[in-house]
Amino acid sequence: MKRVFTISLITYFTFPVFNNFKPVNAQSSCQATINSVVNDIKSRGVRNVILQDRKINDYRDDNPTNRTESLTLTLSSYSHNRNRLDKKSIFVVENIMVSTVLMKSYADKIVYDCSNYADVGFGKDGTDWFVDYAIQSNGKTKQRSCVSPDPNVQLTWNQTICF
């Protein structure tokens, strides 16, 4: 009897209890993806990546999804407290900002794993250089095209204002 009880205890603590199984939280998968993208960007030599989460602008009414959030990753050559500029990092930031294939792959990963994001933008810190990727009905992203600033322009989902 003592042996059966010991085996039962070992089994209980060694193997998962299936009735207490909890599915992986989708938010943790999203955060892991964002962390992975940020880590990849930093591993290339970018000093700091500033994340900004915001609601989708109200003036766009043709969003092909029910997602309501936007994520912006601002790439910076400054340290976290902005007291040190890394001159080598300036070139790395610029190389990433001109690599539309790389930024699109980051954006696609984020919208795939994060069910709340409808667009993902990348910007160079201290400038108005910004590249924006909007989700499409197929779940992939597409770079938004630039239109000149005009008070009469009605932006479509796949457009953004150029500065």
PyMOL commands that set and color helices and strands:
alter all, ss='L'
color gray80, all
select helices_A, chain A and resi 2-14+18-20+26-43+87-98+100-113
alter helices_A, ss='H'
color red, helices_A
select strands_A, chain A and resi 48-55+69-76+117-124+130-135+141-143+145-147+159-161
alter strands_A, ss='S'
color yellow, strands_A
deselect
rebuild
show_as cartoon
